[in-house]
Amino acid sequence: MTRSPKKSRGLGRGLSALMSDVAVEDSSNTKPRRPDMMVPVEQVRPNPDQPRRTFAEDTLQELAASVSEKGIIQPLIVRQAPGNPDMFEIVAGERRWRAAQIAQLHEIPVLLREYNDTEVLEVAIIENIQRADLNPIDEAAGYRLLMDRFGHTQEQLAMALGKSRSHIANLMRLLGLPEEVQQYLVSGALSAGHARALIGNDRAATLAREAIQRKLSVRDVEKLVKKGPALKRRPIPGTPVPKNADTIQIENELSATLGMKVTIDHKDGEDGGKMTIGYRSLDQLDDLLRALSGN
Protein backbone atom coordinates (compact mmCIF):
# COMPACT_ATOMS: atom_id res chain seq x y z
CA MET A 1 0.00 0.00 0.00
CA THR A 2 1.47 3.36 -1.06
CA ARG A 3 1.75 6.07 1.52
CA SER A 4 0.70 9.56 0.55
CA PRO A 5 3.69 11.91 0.28
CA LYS A 6 4.23 14.59 2.88
CA LYS A 7 3.42 18.19 2.14
CA SER A 8 6.12 20.42 0.75
CA ARG A 9 9.07 20.45 3.10
CA GLY A 10 10.93 23.44 1.66
CA LEU A 11 12.87 22.08 -1.31
CA GLY A 12 16.29 23.52 -0.60
CA ARG A 13 16.33 22.54 3.07
CA GLY A 14 14.70 19.19 2.37
CA LEU A 15 17.21 18.27 -0.31
CA SER A 16 20.11 19.18 1.97
CA ALA A 17 18.62 17.03 4.72
CA LEU A 18 18.42 14.04 2.38
CA MET A 19 21.94 14.68 1.15
CA SER A 20 23.28 14.61 4.71
CA ASP A 21 22.32 10.95 4.84
CA VAL A 22 23.35 9.93 1.33
CA ALA A 23 26.65 11.83 1.40
CA VAL A 24 28.19 9.30 3.79
CA GLU A 25 27.36 6.40 1.49
CA ASP A 26 30.36 6.52 -0.81
CA SER A 27 32.60 9.24 0.58
CA SER A 28 36.13 8.01 1.25
CA ASN A 29 36.99 11.23 3.06
CA THR A 30 34.14 10.95 5.57
CA LYS A 31 34.55 9.02 8.80
CA PRO A 32 32.17 6.02 8.71
CA ARG A 33 28.98 6.71 10.62
CA ARG A 34 28.08 4.38 13.48
CA PRO A 35 25.02 2.26 12.64
CA ASP A 36 21.76 2.61 14.50
CA MET A 37 21.52 -1.17 14.72
CA MET A 38 22.59 -4.51 13.29
CA VAL A 39 19.80 -6.47 11.60
CA PRO A 40 19.66 -9.97 10.06
CA VAL A 41 20.34 -9.78 6.35
CA GLU A 42 17.16 -11.77 5.60
CA GLN A 43 15.04 -9.06 7.27
CA VAL A 44 16.16 -6.50 4.70
CA ARG A 45 14.60 -6.25 1.26
CA PRO A 46 15.33 -3.99 -1.73
CA ASN A 47 13.16 -1.06 -2.70
CA PRO A 48 10.81 -2.24 -5.50
CA ASP A 49 10.90 1.27 -7.03
CA GLN A 50 14.70 1.47 -7.07
CA PRO A 51 15.59 3.28 -10.35
CA ARG A 52 18.79 1.27 -10.73
CA ARG A 53 17.97 -2.16 -12.15
CA THR A 54 21.37 -3.56 -13.20
CA PHE A 55 24.40 -4.35 -11.05
CA ALA A 56 27.67 -5.28 -12.77
CA GLU A 57 28.62 -8.78 -11.64
CA ASP A 58 32.39 -8.18 -11.65
CA THR A 59 32.24 -5.08 -9.44
CA LEU A 60 29.71 -6.80 -7.18
CA GLN A 61 32.13 -9.70 -6.68
CA GLU A 62 34.94 -7.25 -5.87
CA LEU A 63 32.74 -5.54 -3.29
CA ALA A 64 31.78 -8.91 -1.81
CA ALA A 65 35.46 -9.80 -1.41
CA SER A 66 36.05 -6.51 0.41
CA VAL A 67 32.97 -7.03 2.60
CA SER A 68 34.10 -10.56 3.44
CA GLU A 69 37.48 -9.25 4.60
CA LYS A 70 36.58 -5.93 6.25
CA GLY A 71 32.81 -6.05 6.74
CA ILE A 72 30.41 -3.30 5.68
CA ILE A 73 32.07 0.01 6.58
CA GLN A 74 29.21 2.34 5.68
CA PRO A 75 25.76 1.35 7.02
CA LEU A 76 22.80 0.95 4.68
CA ILE A 77 19.99 3.48 4.96
CA VAL A 78 16.67 1.71 5.53
CA ARG A 79 13.10 2.39 6.57
CA GLN A 80 10.53 0.13 8.13
CA ALA A 81 8.89 -1.80 5.31
CA PRO A 82 5.35 -0.53 4.59
CA GLY A 83 2.81 -3.01 5.91
CA ASN A 84 5.42 -5.27 7.54
CA PRO A 85 6.96 -4.07 10.84
CA ASP A 86 9.32 -7.08 10.92
CA MET A 87 11.05 -6.11 7.67
CA PHE A 88 13.25 -3.22 6.59
CA GLU A 89 13.29 -1.70 3.09
CA ILE A 90 16.51 -0.39 1.56
CA VAL A 91 16.60 3.32 0.85
CA ALA A 92 20.29 3.46 -0.15
CA GLY A 93 22.94 0.75 -0.27
CA GLU A 94 21.47 -2.14 -2.27
CA ARG A 95 24.90 -3.05 -3.69
CA ARG A 96 26.23 -3.58 -0.16
CA TRP A 97 23.19 -5.72 0.70
CA ARG A 98 23.79 -7.90 -2.36
CA ALA A 99 27.51 -8.12 -1.60
CA ALA A 100 26.74 -9.10 2.01
CA GLN A 101 24.67 -12.04 0.77
CA ILE A 102 27.48 -13.17 -1.53
CA ALA A 103 29.91 -12.88 1.39
CA GLN A 104 27.42 -14.86 3.52
CA LEU A 105 27.13 -12.26 6.28
CA HIS A 106 24.38 -12.91 8.80
CA GLU A 107 23.90 -9.30 9.97
CA ILE A 108 24.39 -5.92 8.37
CA PRO A 109 24.65 -2.39 9.85
CA VAL A 110 21.81 0.02 9.07
CA LEU A 111 20.68 3.60 9.68
CA LEU A 112 16.93 3.64 10.29
CA ARG A 113 15.07 6.63 8.80
CA GLU A 114 11.40 7.65 8.55
CA TYR A 115 11.15 8.40 4.85
CA ASN A 116 7.91 8.47 2.87
CA ASP A 117 7.67 6.94 -0.62
CA THR A 118 8.55 10.21 -2.36
CA GLU A 119 11.66 10.74 -0.25
CA VAL A 120 12.78 7.13 -0.76
CA LEU A 121 12.77 7.59 -4.52
CA GLU A 122 14.51 10.94 -4.18
CA VAL A 123 17.33 9.48 -2.08
CA ALA A 124 17.73 6.54 -4.49
CA ILE A 125 18.17 8.93 -7.42
CA ILE A 126 20.67 11.06 -5.51
CA GLU A 127 22.68 7.97 -4.56
CA ASN A 128 22.82 6.84 -8.20
CA ILE A 129 23.99 10.29 -9.33
CA GLN A 130 26.91 10.06 -6.92
CA ARG A 131 28.25 6.83 -8.45
CA ALA A 132 31.78 7.28 -9.79
CA ASP A 133 31.15 5.08 -12.86
CA LEU A 134 27.94 6.80 -13.95
CA ASN A 135 27.81 7.69 -17.65
CA PRO A 136 26.82 11.25 -18.68
CA ILE A 137 23.35 10.30 -19.96
CA ASP A 138 22.31 8.48 -16.78
CA GLU A 139 23.65 11.34 -14.67
CA ALA A 140 21.74 13.89 -16.76
CA ALA A 141 18.58 11.78 -16.57
CA GLY A 142 18.93 11.73 -12.79
CA TYR A 143 19.11 15.52 -12.67
CA ARG A 144 16.10 15.78 -14.97
CA LEU A 145 14.08 13.41 -12.79
CA LEU A 146 14.93 15.36 -9.63
CA MET A 147 13.78 18.56 -11.30
CA ASP A 148 10.64 17.21 -12.99
CA ARG A 149 9.48 14.88 -10.21
CA PHE A 150 10.43 16.90 -7.14
CA GLY A 151 10.61 20.48 -8.37
CA HIS A 152 14.29 21.09 -7.58
CA THR A 153 16.06 23.84 -9.52
CA GLN A 154 19.53 23.58 -11.06
CA GLU A 155 20.81 25.98 -8.39
CA GLN A 156 19.48 23.77 -5.57
CA LEU A 157 20.96 20.64 -7.12
CA ALA A 158 24.32 22.32 -7.67
CA MET A 159 24.49 23.50 -4.06
CA ALA A 160 23.36 20.22 -2.50
CA LEU A 161 25.41 17.90 -4.73
CA GLY A 162 28.58 20.00 -4.75
CA LYS A 163 28.45 20.49 -8.54
CA SER A 164 28.63 23.68 -10.57
CA ARG A 165 25.42 24.88 -12.16
CA SER A 166 27.12 24.86 -15.58
CA HIS A 167 28.08 21.18 -15.10
CA ILE A 168 24.46 20.24 -14.48
CA ALA A 169 23.15 22.45 -17.31
CA ASN A 170 25.67 21.09 -19.85
CA LEU A 171 24.88 17.48 -18.97
CA MET A 172 21.15 18.02 -19.23
CA ARG A 173 21.59 19.47 -22.72
CA LEU A 174 22.90 16.05 -23.80
CA LEU A 175 19.37 14.66 -23.37
CA GLY A 176 18.38 16.64 -26.49
CA LEU A 177 20.69 14.56 -28.69
CA PRO A 178 19.32 11.73 -30.92
CA GLU A 179 18.92 8.37 -29.20
CA GLU A 180 21.75 6.88 -31.28
CA VAL A 181 24.23 9.50 -30.07
CA GLN A 182 23.07 9.06 -26.48
CA GLN A 183 23.79 5.33 -26.73
CA TYR A 184 27.34 6.12 -27.89
CA LEU A 185 27.73 8.14 -24.68
CA VAL A 186 26.30 5.35 -22.54
CA SER A 187 28.69 2.79 -24.06
CA GLY A 188 31.68 5.11 -23.77
CA ALA A 189 32.30 5.19 -27.53
CA LEU A 190 31.82 8.97 -27.44
CA SER A 191 32.81 11.45 -24.73
CA ALA A 192 30.61 14.21 -23.33
CA GLY A 193 32.93 16.75 -24.97
CA HIS A 194 32.37 15.22 -28.41
CA ALA A 195 28.63 15.07 -27.83
CA ARG A 196 28.34 18.70 -26.69
CA ALA A 197 29.79 19.79 -30.02
CA LEU A 198 26.91 17.98 -31.78
CA ILE A 199 24.02 19.45 -29.77
CA GLY A 200 21.44 21.10 -32.05
CA ASN A 201 23.03 19.73 -35.25
CA ASP A 202 20.59 17.89 -37.53
CA ARG A 203 23.45 15.60 -38.66
CA ALA A 204 24.49 14.71 -35.12
CA ALA A 205 24.18 10.94 -35.58
CA THR A 206 26.15 10.95 -38.85
CA LEU A 207 28.90 13.11 -37.40
CA ALA A 208 29.04 10.96 -34.26
CA ARG A 209 29.60 7.82 -36.36
CA GLU A 210 32.33 9.59 -38.32
CA ALA A 211 34.00 10.80 -35.13
CA ILE A 212 34.08 7.25 -33.75
CA GLN A 213 35.30 5.65 -36.99
CA ARG A 214 38.07 8.19 -37.50
CA LYS A 215 38.88 8.54 -33.77
CA LEU A 216 38.53 12.31 -34.00
CA SER A 217 39.33 14.69 -31.16
CA VAL A 218 36.75 17.08 -29.73
CA ARG A 219 38.40 19.91 -31.67
CA ASP A 220 38.15 17.90 -34.92
CA VAL A 221 34.42 17.33 -34.33
CA GLU A 222 33.94 21.06 -33.72
CA LYS A 223 35.62 21.73 -37.08
CA LEU A 224 33.35 19.19 -38.80
CA VAL A 225 30.29 20.91 -37.39
CA LYS A 226 31.51 24.33 -38.58
CA LYS A 227 32.28 23.11 -42.11
CA GLY A 228 28.69 22.02 -42.59
CA PRO A 229 26.92 19.35 -44.66
CA ALA A 230 29.41 19.42 -47.57
CA LEU A 231 31.51 17.00 -45.56
CA LYS A 232 28.71 14.49 -45.78
CA ARG A 233 29.93 13.49 -49.26
CA ARG A 234 33.59 13.25 -48.27
CA PRO A 235 34.70 9.59 -47.96
CA ILE A 236 36.31 8.51 -44.70
CA PRO A 237 39.92 7.36 -45.32
CA GLY A 238 40.16 3.58 -45.29
CA THR A 239 36.39 3.12 -45.46
CA PRO A 240 35.13 1.31 -48.64
CA VAL A 241 32.49 3.20 -50.62
CA PRO A 242 29.32 1.08 -50.87
CA LYS A 243 28.26 0.01 -54.38
CA ASN A 244 24.89 0.94 -55.78
CA ALA A 245 22.26 -1.65 -56.65
CA ASP A 246 22.80 -1.39 -60.45
CA THR A 247 26.51 -2.19 -60.19
CA ILE A 248 25.84 -5.18 -57.95
CA GLN A 249 23.21 -6.52 -60.39
CA ILE A 250 25.61 -6.27 -63.36
CA GLU A 251 28.31 -8.08 -61.36
CA ASN A 252 25.91 -10.91 -60.58
CA GLU A 253 24.71 -11.25 -64.19
CA LEU A 254 28.26 -11.36 -65.64
CA SER A 255 29.38 -13.82 -62.96
CA ALA A 256 26.46 -16.13 -63.81
CA THR A 257 27.11 -15.88 -67.57
CA LEU A 258 30.87 -16.51 -67.40
CA GLY A 259 30.87 -18.85 -64.41
CA MET A 260 33.60 -16.73 -62.86
CA LYS A 261 33.77 -14.06 -60.17
CA VAL A 262 33.32 -10.59 -61.71
CA THR A 263 34.02 -7.39 -59.77
CA ILE A 264 33.29 -3.89 -61.04
CA ASP A 265 34.87 -0.75 -59.56
CA HIS A 266 32.99 2.28 -60.81
CA LYS A 267 33.05 5.67 -59.08
CA ASP A 268 29.94 7.82 -59.17
CA GLY A 269 30.26 10.82 -61.48
CA GLU A 270 32.98 9.23 -63.65
CA ASP A 271 32.66 7.53 -67.06
CA GLY A 272 35.44 4.99 -66.66
CA GLY A 273 36.12 2.24 -64.17
CA LYS A 274 37.69 -1.17 -63.74
CA MET A 275 36.33 -4.71 -64.15
CA THR A 276 38.13 -7.69 -62.66
CA ILE A 277 37.47 -11.32 -63.67
CA GLY A 278 38.77 -14.05 -61.39
CA TYR A 279 39.49 -17.55 -62.73
CA ARG A 280 40.09 -20.67 -60.66
CA SER A 281 42.19 -22.66 -63.19
CA LEU A 282 44.05 -22.39 -66.50
CA ASP A 283 41.18 -24.24 -68.19
CA GLN A 284 38.81 -21.47 -67.08
CA LEU A 285 41.26 -18.90 -68.46
CA ASP A 286 41.33 -20.73 -71.84
CA ASP A 287 37.50 -20.75 -71.89
CA LEU A 288 37.46 -17.02 -71.22
CA LEU A 289 39.99 -16.27 -73.97
CA ARG A 290 37.99 -18.32 -76.49
CA ALA A 291 34.78 -16.50 -75.48
CA LEU A 292 36.45 -13.11 -75.89
CA SER A 293 37.97 -14.04 -79.29
CA GLY A 294 34.65 -15.34 -80.60
CA ASN A 295 35.87 -18.93 -81.08
N, C-alpha and C positions, 0 to 999 in steps of 0.2 A: 504493500500500500504506500503510495507516494505522499510524503508530507508536503503541506503547502509552504512555499518559501516565506522567509521572514520579510517584513517590510524593509524599505530602503534603509541601509545602515550607514549612509554617508560613504560614497564610493571610495574616495581617497583614503580615508581612515580605515574603512573595511578592508580594502586591498592590502594596505600595509600590515594590518593585523593578520591576514592570511599568510602574507609573505614571511612574517616573523616565525611562523611554524615551518613553512616549506624551505626557508633559506638554510636550515640546518641539515637538510636531507643529503646534499651532495657537496657541501662546502668543506674542503680540506683544511682551510684556515680557521675553522670554527671548532672550539672545543666540544666534543660530543656531549649532547644533553643527556642527563640521567633519565631513564625511563620512569613512567608513572607506575608501571607494573610489568611483570612477566606473565605471559598467558600461553597456554598450550597451542601449538601451531595448528592443531585441528579445529580450534575454536575461532580461527580467523578465516575469513572468506574474502575474495576480491570484490571490488565494486563492479556490479554488472554494467554500469554506464561509463566505465573507464574508457576514455577516448583512445588510449593506446592498446592496440589489439595484437601486435606482433612483438616477440622478444627473441632477439638473436641467440641461437643456441650456444654458439661459441663463447660469447661474452657472459652468458648466464652460467656456463660451466666454470669460467674463470672466477666469477663472483662466488660461486658455490665453494670453490677451492679455498678462497680467502675466508669465507664464513666458517668453513670447517676448521681452519687453522686459528683464526682470531675471534670468531664469533661475529655477531652483528653489532657494529660500532654505533651506528646511528639508529635509534628506535624508529619503528614504523608509526605513522599517524593513523589512528583508527577512530571509529565511532561505534556506539552500540548499534548492532544490526537492527533495522526497522522490523518490528514484529517478532523479534527473537532476542530476549534479554540475555540469553546464554551465549550468543555469538557476537563477534566483532567484525565490522566491515572496514576494509582498507580504504583510507582516504589518500595516502601517499606511501609508496614503498613496496609496490607489488613485486618488483624484481627481487628484493631482499626476501620476501615471503617465499617466492618460488625457489630461490637459492637455498633457503633454510631447509626446504623439503628435500632438495637434492642432497644436501649435506646431512640429512637425517637428524636435524635438531628437534628436540621435543618441546622447547619453549622459546619464545621470541620476545624481545623488549618492545613495548609500545607506549605511545603517548595518547591518552584518551581525550578526545575533543567532542564538544557538542555542536556538530555541524549539521545544518539542514541539507536537503538534496541539492539545492542551488550552490551552496558553498562547497560541497563535496566535489561537484563537477568543476568549479572554479579552481580549487586547489589542484585537482588532477591535471588541468590544462597548464597551470603555472609550473608544476613539477616537470611536465614534458618539455616545456619551453627551456627549462634550465639544463636539459641534457646536453652534454658536451658534443655528442655525435649527431645532433639533430641537423637535418639538411635545411637549406634556406626556405623551401616551400612549406615544409611542416611547421617551421618556426613562424613564418608569416601567417599561416592558417591559424595558428594558436593565438596570435595577436588579434586577428580578425574576429575570431570567436569570442575572445574576451571583450572586444568592443561591441560587437553586435548583440551578444547574448546578455552581457552584464552592464553595458553602458559605459565602460571605462573609456577615457580619452587617451590619445597617444602620450600626452604629458603625464598622466597618472601612471601609465604603464612604464614609461621611461624612468620616472622617479622611483617607483616601487621595485622594478627589476634591475635597476642599476645600469640601464642602457641609455644611449643618447636618443633623442627624439628623431634625429635624422636616420639613425640605424633602423628604427622601427618603421619609419615612413618609407625608406628605400626598400626594405624587405617586402612590405605590403604591396608595393607597386609591382613586384614580380608576379603577383596573383593575376595580373591583367594580361600576362603572356599566354600564347596558345598552349593547349594541353601538352602537345608534343614537346615544346621547349621546357615546360615545367617538369616533365618526366626526365629530361636530360639533367636537370638540376638535382632531382631526387636521386638519380643513379650516380651522380658525381661526374658525368661525362662533360658537363659544362659548369663553370664557376658562376657565382653571383655577379661578378664583375662583367663577364661576357654577356650574361643575360640582361643586365641593366642597360647595356648598349643597344639592345634589341627592342626595348620597351617602346610601344607605339608604332613599330615598323610593320607594315602589312606583309613583309617578306621574312618575318622573324624566324619561322620554322626552316625556310630554305637556307638562310644565312647561318642558323645554328648548326645545321648539318654540315655546311661547308666549313665552319670553324672547327668542328670536331674532326672532320676528315683531313683537313690540312694542318691541324694542331696550331691554330692561330692564337696569337696573344690577344689580350683585351684591346690593346691599341690597334692591332690589325683589324679586329672586328669593327671598331669605331670608324676606321678608314673605309671599310666595306660599306657601312651604313651611309657615310657621307657621299660616296661615289654613286650611289643610287642603283636603279634596276638594270643599267647597262651591263653590270657584272653578271647578271643572271645567265647571259649567253656565253660567258667566258669559261672554257673547260678547266677543270681542276687538274693540275699536273699529276700524271700517273694514273688518272681515272679514265677508263675506256669510255668512249662515246657510244651510247646505245644505238643500235641500228633500227631503221624504221621498218614497218611491216612489209612494204614493197620489196625492199632489199632481201629480207629474210625469205619471202616467198620465191623470189628468183633463184636464190641459193638452193632452196629445197627442190625446185623443179629441175635445175641443171644437175644436181646430185643424183636425182632419180633417173634422169635420162642417160647419164654417163656411167652410173654405177660407181662413182667416185666422189670424194668429199670436195665440194666447191665452196670457196670463201670469197666474198666480194667486199672490198674496202672502197667505199664511195663516200666522200665528204659532201655534206649539204652545201649547195651554192656553187659547186664546181662541176665542170663537164666530164673531166677524166677521173680515173680511179684505177684500182688494181684487182685482178681476179686470180685466185690461186687454186690450182687443181692438184689434189693429193692422190698419188697412186700407191698401191700396196705391193706391187710386184712389177718386174720388167714386162711380163705378159700384158698387164694392164696398160703399161706405157705404150707397147706396140699397138694395142687396140685403139688407144687414143690417137696415136699418130696416123693410123689408117683412116680413122673417122675424120680427122682434120684435113687429110689429103684427098678425101673423097673416094678412096679405094675400099 
